[in-house]
Amino acid sequence: MRVQLVTMPWHPIDLPSLQVGLLHQLLRQVRPGDEVREFHGSLRWAEFLLTRSDGRLRPGDYEAIGSDAIFHGLGDWVFSGVLYEDEGWGVEKLHAYARGRRLCADTLDTVSRMRAHAAAYIDLCADEVLAHDPDVVGFTTTFMQNVPSLALARALKRRRPHLTVVLGGSNCDGPMGHALHRNHPYVDHVVRGEGEYAFPALLAHLDAGTPPEDVPGLCWWDGSQGPAVSRANIETRRTVAPADIPSPDYDQWQAEIEASPVIGYVYPKLVVEGARGCWWGEKHHCTFCGLNGSAMAFRSKPGERLWDEIDRLVRRHRLLDVVTVDNIIDMAYFKDFLPRAAESGWDLRMHYEVKSNLSKEQIALLGEAGAVLLQPGIESLSDRVLDLMDKGVTGARNIRTLREFDNHAITCTWNYLYGFPGETTDDYARVLDQLPALVHLQPPGGAHRIQLERFSPHFTNPALGFAARRPAEMYGHVYDLPEHELADLVYLFDTEDAGIGGDTEDRLLAGVAQWRAGHDVSSLVMEEAGDDRDALLVRDRRQGWPQRTYWFSGWQAAALRHLEDGRTEPALHRKLTADGHEVPAEEVGSWLADALALGLLFRDDRTYVSLPTRTAPIRVDREVGAVPTAPLTATPPLASVSGTVAG
């Protein structure tokens, strides 16, 4: 059998498709007689735009639409005119939507110029795919890949009606897959759920010419009793075992990207998978999260096997940038996988998703292993809002994580989420007051009101606060389908706003914007002063704060060190007493209040955590450096800080 595996826009053009790479290798193992080819439609689209626009539509424009426009459906809209054979379809709907959402005029101009090339591109794709005379064309679709994939599927079936078209991927999970199938008769089959077992089983039925009634989750057309009817086989709870997940094959992708003009605009990276599902979500499903869909059960490859796979891929492809797609790191990897990566000698640059309550030692090991970009799922700095999310972490712990990322030169990416049912203005008041003190730490990408995601607890349990829901407005300019079909097809839903609004929302948005604007020119650094480690220097160079240098010694230096791990006031006093510092509890409380006012500490409910980041220990010339003075006291608030001098 001749099988063509296809990934369409808007897959990232600097990454190979893990889905295509896995299925290619799997078919090589279980069906060695098949001829398997790949069509990297995302790469071809970026090339097509670059060439047809005479360089005016560049890969950077592709990436902007593929990432930033995901919650507005713009990537799908680019191809909707081709799918519905009407260049003007959805144009007025998009512009009406854009006016209501105040979308950037430049972004609308970019997608409009792209749309003018979409029909010619789909024709080119059909030519190239059919040139190899495939028996089966399998599409993988996630996020904004539906409409481009459907447009090409329709073109292929029109030219070659007996061709078998199969869709799979995250967009096909649960009811979404059946809705995709029954509304698009040129799609022969839809694989719902993981494909490692289902896709080869389907190919076996195609070989034999038998109906695929026993392939779990599969959607297929049943014409045995008259006009063909869309059938959806019952989905299985069985998940794919890690032992049955092959190491991906990226040979065809690398050959294509290295021969492409796009190579001058991107830095290619490898994609690996150590685990599926979420061990936290199995017991505490974050209320807003719809990831993993019907496959929440956590499974992971042994760390030794994951390292062998990465080592092989790095050697074969000579690429050191590695993106892991795990939704959460297996904590066992801190004992087996990460030490191997750290000891390997490879100058890896890895991306990982982690939980935000990692220890200093775990973050240090991630840095030693080559993790340069982490997605820690911080989401908020308010204890109560984090409880509403069921995150299992506190605001102070999240601050510690941000600080330790800086200590180990690790970039993190996160968003500040709000709009949770039950949250109040009081939940944000203390955090909003302290946002200016955090300007030296890595800021969120933005502050965003949550959307209702299919498969999330907010969606599956309306009693949590989102009883009224409807398909998100953006789908009106993406699909020409009635609302009751969209309700099964789409992933995002609109609902009534919950949680904060008004002045509190405005303050949060403004505070995050100021944080982002001031971060690059801000620092708050704590350094060991002297060989005896009895003193600390804190250099404050944060935007919006007086440039000062603080000298802490004795119990105050000990307190600042202890607060790197976060402590309540009573716990800090007990720790200082155990260290031999005879200081009254009232004096400790006064010092905490003053340090908090100076933005040197963050406080959530009851826990204080120190904000200065660390550098390597240095020797201080006390005659030209900061001068030790009286201990920090409450009045006057600035002049009597322990060792404050103008920066």
Stockholm file with secondary structure:
# STOCKHOLM 1.0

chainA/1-647         MRVQLVTMPWHPIDLPSLQVGLLHQLLRQVRPGDEVREFHGSLRWAEFLLTRSDGRLRPGDYEAIGSDAIFHGLGDWVFSGVLYEDEGWGVEKLHAYARGRRLCADTLDTVSRMRAHAAAYIDLCADEVLAHDPDVVGFTTTFMQNVPSLALARALKRRRPHLTVVLGGSNCDGPMGHALHRNHPYVDHVVRGEGEYAFPALLAHLDAGTPPEDVPGLCWWDGSQGPAVSRANIETRRTVAPADIPSPDYDQWQAEIEASPVIGYVYPKLVVEGARGCWWGEKHHCTFCGLNGSAMAFRSKPGERLWDEIDRLVRRHRLLDVVTVDNIIDMAYFKDFLPRAAESGWDLRMHYEVKSNLSKEQIALLGEAGAVLLQPGIESLSDRVLDLMDKGVTGARNIRTLREFDNHAITCTWNYLYGFPGETTDDYARVLDQLPALVHLQPPGGAHRIQLERFSPHFTNPALGFAARRPAEMYGHVYDLPEHELADLVYLFDTEDAGIGGDTEDRLLAGVAQWRAGHDVSSLVMEEAGDDRDALLVRDRRQGWPQRTYWFSGWQAAALRHLEDGRTEPALHRKLTADGHEVPAEEVGSWLADALALGLLFRDDRTYVSLPTRTAPIRVDREVGAVPTAPLTATPPLASVSGTVAG
#=GR chainA/1-647 SS CEEEEEECTTSCTTSCCHHHHHHHHHHHHHCTTSEEEEEEHHHHHHHHHHHHTTTSSCHHHHHHHHHHTGGGTHHHHHHHHHHTTCTTTTHHHHHHHHHHHTCCHHHHHHHHHHHHHHHHHHHHHHHHHHTTCCSEEEEECCSTTHHHHHHHHHHHHHHCTTCEEEEESGGGSTHHHHHHHHTCTTCCEECCSCHHHHHHHHHHHHHHTCCCTTSTTCEEEECTTSSCEEEECCCCCCCCCGGGSCCCCCHHHHHHHHTSGGGGTCCCCEEECCEESCTTTTTSCCTTCCTTTTCCCCEECCHHHHHHHHHHHHHHHCCCEEEECCSSCCGGGGTTHHHHHHHSCCCCEEEEECCSCCCHHHHHHHHHHTEEEEECCCCCSCHHHHHHHTCCCCHHHHHHHHHHHHHTTCEECCCEEECCTTCCHHHHHHHHHHGGGGTTSCCCSCEEECCEETTSHHHHCGGGSCCCCEECGGGGGTCCCCHHHHHHHCSEEECCCCSCCHHHHHHHHHHHHHHHHHGGGCCEEEEEESTTCCEEEEEECCTTSCCEEEEEEHHHHHHHHHGGGCEEHHHHHHHHHHTTCCCCHHHHHHHHHHHHHTTSEEESSSEEEECCEECCCBCCCTTTSCCCCSCCCSSSTTTTSTTCEEC
#=GC SS_cons         CEEEEEECTTSCTTSCCHHHHHHHHHHHHHCTTSEEEEEEHHHHHHHHHHHHTTTSSCHHHHHHHHHHTGGGTHHHHHHHHHHTTCTTTTHHHHHHHHHHHTCCHHHHHHHHHHHHHHHHHHHHHHHHHHTTCCSEEEEECCSTTHHHHHHHHHHHHHHCTTCEEEEESGGGSTHHHHHHHHTCTTCCEECCSCHHHHHHHHHHHHHHTCCCTTSTTCEEEECTTSSCEEEECCCCCCCCCGGGSCCCCCHHHHHHHHTSGGGGTCCCCEEECCEESCTTTTTSCCTTCCTTTTCCCCEECCHHHHHHHHHHHHHHHCCCEEEECCSSCCGGGGTTHHHHHHHSCCCCEEEEECCSCCCHHHHHHHHHHTEEEEECCCCCSCHHHHHHHTCCCCHHHHHHHHHHHHHTTCEECCCEEECCTTCCHHHHHHHHHHGGGGTTSCCCSCEEECCEETTSHHHHCGGGSCCCCEECGGGGGTCCCCHHHHHHHCSEEECCCCSCCHHHHHHHHHHHHHHHHHGGGCCEEEEEESTTCCEEEEEECCTTSCCEEEEEEHHHHHHHHHGGGCEEHHHHHHHHHHTTCCCCHHHHHHHHHHHHHTTSEEESSSEEEECCEECCCBCCCTTTSCCCCSCCCSSSTTTTSTTCEEC
//
